[in-house]
Amino acid sequence: MIDLWLLIFACGAVTYFWRALGVALSGRLQADGELFNWISCVAYAMIAALVSRIIVMPSGILAQSALPERLAACAVALAAYYAARRNLFVGVGAGVLTLIALGYLRGV
């Protein structure tokens, strides 16, 4: 039991260490600098790769849907996202509802 409390304390200490370091360094960093532009590009590339992999090579229950269904849901999600003035909630909701509706139409 003492090991569990020690582990919880160590995790909290490490978390607060990184937070304190972030606060200490935040005044010295330029948000529009080259480093942050590079980090932003890498983050967007990772998200694009993950979404592409989920659409083309899904795993789990999503693998039961057909590729055209997933592509259609993605297209509807993007259209709804832009139609709703870049509202992420609307885009994701429209994509999910489209995928569910197409699954019902196919009989899954």
VOLUM-112059 format. One record per residue (C-alpha): residue number from 0; residue in three letters; x, y, z. Coordinates in steps of 0.5 Angstrom, whole numbers, plus 500, padded with zeros to 3 digits. Each point is the difference from the previous one (the first is absolute). Last residue first. Layout:
BEGIN
@num=NUM; residuo=ALA; xx=X; yy=Y; zz=Z
...
***
This chain:
BEGIN
@num=107; residuo=VAL; xx=451; yy=493; zz=420
@num=106; residuo=GLY; xx=494; yy=500; zz=495
@num=105; residuo=ARG; xx=503; yy=504; zz=495
@num=104; residuo=LEU; xx=495; yy=506; zz=501
@num=103; residuo=TYR; xx=501; yy=499; zz=507
@num=102; residuo=GLY; xx=508; yy=501; zz=499
@num=101; residuo=LEU; xx=499; yy=506; zz=496
@num=100; residuo=ALA; xx=496; yy=503; zz=505
@num=99; residuo=ILE; xx=505; yy=499; zz=505
@num=98; residuo=LEU; xx=506; yy=502; zz=496
@num=97; residuo=THR; xx=496; yy=507; zz=498
@num=96; residuo=LEU; xx=498; yy=501; zz=508
@num=95; residuo=VAL; xx=507; yy=499; zz=502
@num=94; residuo=GLY; xx=503; yy=505; zz=494
@num=93; residuo=ALA; xx=494; yy=505; zz=502
@num=92; residuo=GLY; xx=502; yy=500; zz=507
@num=91; residuo=VAL; xx=507; yy=501; zz=498
@num=90; residuo=GLY; xx=499; yy=506; zz=496
@num=89; residuo=VAL; xx=495; yy=503; zz=505
@num=88; residuo=PHE; xx=505; yy=499; zz=506
@num=87; residuo=LEU; xx=506; yy=503; zz=496
@num=86; residuo=ASN; xx=496; yy=506; zz=498
@num=85; residuo=ARG; xx=504; yy=503; zz=494
@num=84; residuo=ARG; xx=495; yy=505; zz=498
@num=83; residuo=ALA; xx=494; yy=495; zz=500
@num=82; residuo=ALA; xx=500; yy=499; zz=493
@num=81; residuo=TYR; xx=508; yy=499; zz=500
@num=80; residuo=TYR; xx=499; yy=494; zz=505
@num=79; residuo=ALA; xx=494; yy=498; zz=497
@num=78; residuo=ALA; xx=503; yy=499; zz=493
@num=77; residuo=LEU; xx=506; yy=497; zz=504
@num=76; residuo=ALA; xx=496; yy=495; zz=504
@num=75; residuo=VAL; xx=496; yy=498; zz=493
@num=74; residuo=ALA; xx=506; yy=498; zz=497
@num=73; residuo=CYS; xx=503; yy=496; zz=506
@num=72; residuo=ALA; xx=493; yy=496; zz=500
@num=71; residuo=ALA; xx=501; yy=499; zz=492
@num=70; residuo=LEU; xx=507; yy=498; zz=501
@num=69; residuo=ARG; xx=498; yy=495; zz=506
@num=68; residuo=GLU; xx=494; yy=497; zz=496
@num=67; residuo=PRO; xx=504; yy=499; zz=494
@num=66; residuo=LEU; xx=505; yy=496; zz=504
@num=65; residuo=ALA; xx=495; yy=495; zz=502
@num=64; residuo=SER; xx=498; yy=500; zz=508
@num=63; residuo=GLN; xx=502; yy=494; zz=504
@num=62; residuo=ALA; xx=507; yy=503; zz=501
@num=61; residuo=LEU; xx=497; yy=505; zz=504
@num=60; residuo=ILE; xx=499; yy=495; zz=505
@num=59; residuo=GLY; xx=507; yy=499; zz=502
@num=58; residuo=SER; xx=505; yy=502; zz=495
@num=57; residuo=PRO; xx=500; yy=505; zz=494
@num=56; residuo=MET; xx=505; yy=500; zz=494
@num=55; residuo=VAL; xx=498; yy=505; zz=495
@num=54; residuo=ILE; xx=496; yy=505; zz=505
@num=53; residuo=ILE; xx=503; yy=499; zz=506
@num=52; residuo=ARG; xx=507; yy=500; zz=497
@num=51; residuo=SER; xx=498; yy=507; zz=496
@num=50; residuo=VAL; xx=498; yy=503; zz=507
@num=49; residuo=LEU; xx=506; yy=498; zz=503
@num=48; residuo=ALA; xx=504; yy=502; zz=495
@num=47; residuo=ALA; xx=497; yy=507; zz=500
@num=46; residuo=ILE; xx=500; yy=501; zz=507
@num=45; residuo=MET; xx=508; yy=498; zz=500
@num=44; residuo=ALA; xx=501; yy=505; zz=494
@num=43; residuo=TYR; xx=496; yy=506; zz=504
@num=42; residuo=ALA; xx=505; yy=498; zz=506
@num=41; residuo=VAL; xx=506; yy=501; zz=496
@num=40; residuo=CYS; xx=498; yy=506; zz=497
@num=39; residuo=SER; xx=498; yy=503; zz=507
@num=38; residuo=ILE; xx=507; yy=498; zz=502
@num=37; residuo=TRP; xx=503; yy=503; zz=494
@num=36; residuo=ASN; xx=497; yy=507; zz=501
@num=35; residuo=PHE; xx=501; yy=499; zz=508
@num=34; residuo=LEU; xx=508; yy=500; zz=498
@num=33; residuo=GLU; xx=500; yy=505; zz=495
@num=32; residuo=GLY; xx=497; yy=505; zz=505
@num=31; residuo=ASP; xx=492; yy=503; zz=500
@num=30; residuo=ALA; xx=499; yy=498; zz=507
@num=29; residuo=GLN; xx=507; yy=503; zz=502
@num=28; residuo=LEU; xx=503; yy=496; zz=507
@num=27; residuo=ARG; xx=503; yy=504; zz=506
@num=26; residuo=GLY; xx=494; yy=502; zz=504
@num=25; residuo=SER; xx=497; yy=492; zz=499
@num=24; residuo=LEU; xx=507; yy=498; zz=503
@num=23; residuo=ALA; xx=498; yy=500; zz=508
@num=22; residuo=VAL; xx=493; yy=498; zz=499
@num=21; residuo=GLY; xx=502; yy=494; zz=495
@num=20; residuo=LEU; xx=505; yy=498; zz=506
@num=19; residuo=ALA; xx=495; yy=501; zz=505
@num=18; residuo=ARG; xx=495; yy=495; zz=496
@num=17; residuo=TRP; xx=506; yy=495; zz=499
@num=16; residuo=PHE; xx=501; yy=500; zz=507
@num=15; residuo=TYR; xx=493; yy=499; zz=502
@num=14; residuo=THR; xx=499; yy=494; zz=496
@num=13; residuo=VAL; xx=506; yy=497; zz=502
@num=12; residuo=ALA; xx=498; yy=501; zz=508
@num=11; residuo=GLY; xx=493; yy=498; zz=498
@num=10; residuo=CYS; xx=503; yy=493; zz=497
@num=9; residuo=ALA; xx=504; yy=499; zz=506
@num=8; residuo=PHE; xx=495; yy=501; zz=505
@num=7; residuo=ILE; xx=495; yy=495; zz=497
@num=6; residuo=LEU; xx=506; yy=495; zz=499
@num=5; residuo=LEU; xx=502; yy=501; zz=508
@num=4; residuo=TRP; xx=492; yy=499; zz=501
@num=3; residuo=LEU; xx=500; yy=494; zz=496
@num=2; residuo=ASP; xx=507; yy=497; zz=504
@num=1; residuo=ILE; xx=497; yy=502; zz=507
@num=0; residuo=MET; xx=494; yy=495; zz=498
***
